[in-house]
Each structure stands twice: as structure tokens, then as C-alpha cells.
Amino acid sequence: MSEKFYIVPQAQHDALVSAAYQHRGYTEEEASQAARFSAHASHHGIRTHNAIKALHLDHLFGSATGGCTPAVEIEKLPCRFEASEIWNANKKLGQATAYEAIDRACELADKYGIGQVSVDNAFHYLWGGGYVMEAAKRGYIAYTNCTAALAEVVPFMGKFPTLGTNPHSWGFPTTDAVGFPVVIDWATSVIAMGRVQQFQREGTALPPNAAVDADGQPTTDPNAVNALVPFGAHKGYGLSLINEIVGAFIGGSLPTLRSREIPAGEKRTPAFYFQVIHPDAINGGAFAQGRDQAGNVKAVIEDILGHGNENCLLPGQLEARWAERVVKAGGLLFSEAEIKAFNEIAEECGAPQWDLASFKVE
């Protein structure tokens, strides 16, 4: 039996999310960016990184604990490279910082063909795929990675969690070719911790070999999870390590100190990296059969999905399908458990409760 979803008008969702962030001391603009991001995630079916996850993360590691500071300004540091910018976020809200960074990287790419922004002293931006998706919809190739808010992944052949879930996110402007941007976005653990939290809410077992308990033994019980494991053994481990090393070059903190109590003189913050490429900057022009760049991209994808592979999915396709479902429904889709979680948020900030009976069912 398929899960039942309730249709929540986006304006109602955004009003609650904005109120919750302002209740915690964030500015109206920061709260608006948080609501924008949360709606974008929910619009595309990203249930592991919606407003529930965002506010939970803020409660655990953000404004409640000094890991994120409302109403601060980003400091843009000197850099001798014209297509690069280096930012000190001063622990500003991650979503607001990331939106500004991806926009700036696009501006740099318009001028130089490629643009990059590195961000130190950041607070987690949640779903990296959302930022590269927006850039891809505007015609750019975009990439981002970040170090996670918490070390909760055990390295390959290790026993103690010293890595974050450390996602990588790529977005490609393929809407003309396939109807949506190809967005390749993944945590480097088998599953994200947000998925564990979703499964806790929904009472669902984890997939095998995705997590370990306090004794280091594999578990499928979401309530017994102590740490996650990398996907693909040494391959996922290597991809996770990339983020930690890039973060180290930027100025990021030791993984086991992030979001925790730290010794004097140390840091506890994640780091971000954004890169945007203008397609014209890599256009060789010598495409087979007289194709242009867009036609060549389409031909390559069609070849990959041909030869009996027609039923294969492209990365970003499930998100595109969910977005179509949301548009057809006329509102964001949430389960009963998620509505309950939103009402806990409403109670915290003194906002009106959501009446389950008032929502249409998809």
C-alpha cells in the first residue's frame, strides 16, 4: 500500500518555516532563504533534508549551541585570483550562505568561464543538490561539496567515526535534452543520517550494511544506529576523504571536533566549496554529425539510455517526477508523521497548528 500524503499549500509551509527561524533569532531575510530552501527540497521529494531536518540540525548544532549565528555578515577575504573568492561565513545560516555563494559563482562564470567560491566557518547547507539544480536550470554546470556538521561515518576498515557523510553534488543543464537537469547528488555513506531520522519517524527498517550500533555491529534498527558506513567500501571512503582534504585546504576544522565542545584555539565549523562552469567555456565545437553542443549532449544521453537501457533512470529524474506530482497536487506533500513534526515546530514558535483534516489527500 502506498504512503498517504497530505497536500500543504506552499505559502502555509513557508510562513511556518520563516516564523520558526525568526523565533530563533534569524533575520527576516535569513528566514526567507531557509523557507525557500525547505520548499525547494520538499518540492523535489527530498524528505531527508526538508524543514524538519533543517530546524532539527539548527537545534542540535546551530543557533541553540553557538554553531550558527543569526544576523551576521559574510566576510569576503582578499584573493589574487579573479575567478575565485574566499569567504569567511562567520557561522552564518548555511542556506543563506550557499544561495549567495552559488549565485556569485555563476556571476564569475559569466565573466571568466569558470567561477569558484570557498567558504570557511560555515554552518551546514543541507541538500547540496538543490543549489546545483538551480544553477543548472539557469544554464550552468555546477558542483559543490561540503564537510558535514558531524563526524558520524566510520572509515573503510576502521571502527571509530571520523568522517562526515560529506556529500558531492553535480548539476548539468540538460532540460532541453531530457526535460530536467541531471543532478548527481549523494552522501558518501550508504545512507544519510537524515534518512535514519526519517526512518525513525516512519518506523521503517534501514537497508542492510548501512549502519552500525554502539558495539560496531551492523544494524537495521534506526533507533540503534551509532554510526554510518561508506558506500562502496574504499571508493565511498575515498570520496568522503576528498571533502575533508578540500575542507582542510580551505581552513576547515578537525572532523571529530565539528559541532562539539572544542579545545581552546580550535574550530568546530564545516567548510563549503562551489564551482560553476559556463558551458561555452568548454565548448570544443567539433561535434560529430554537425551537432551543436546541446544536440551532442542529447545524443550522448540517448546513446547511454539506448541499447536496451531505456528503463534506466537518470540522476535527478525521480526528483523531477516528484516535482511534477507536487505541481499536479497544488501543494507540497507530507506524511502524517511529518505533519506531526511540523506541529511540534509550530508549538515551539507559537504559530498556528496545522489541522490534518483541513488538508486534501493526494
Secondary structure, DSSP 8 states (H G I E B T S, - for coil): -----EEE-HHHHHHHHHHHHHHTT--HHHHHHHHHHHHHHHHTT-GGGSHHHHHHHHHHHSTTTTSS-TT---EEE--S-TTEEEEE-TT--HHHHHHHHHHHHHHHHHHHSEEEEEEES----S-HHHHHHHHHHTT-EEEEEE--SS--B--TT-SS--B----EEEEE--HHHHSS-EEEEE-SBSS-HHHHHHHHHHT----TTSEE-TTS-B---GGG--EE-BTTTHHHHHHHHHHHHHHHHHT---GGGTTS---TT------EEEEEE-GGGG-----GGG--HHHHHHHHHHHHT-TT-TT---TTHHHHHHHHHHHHHTSEEE-HHHHHHHHHHHHHHT-----GGGSEE-
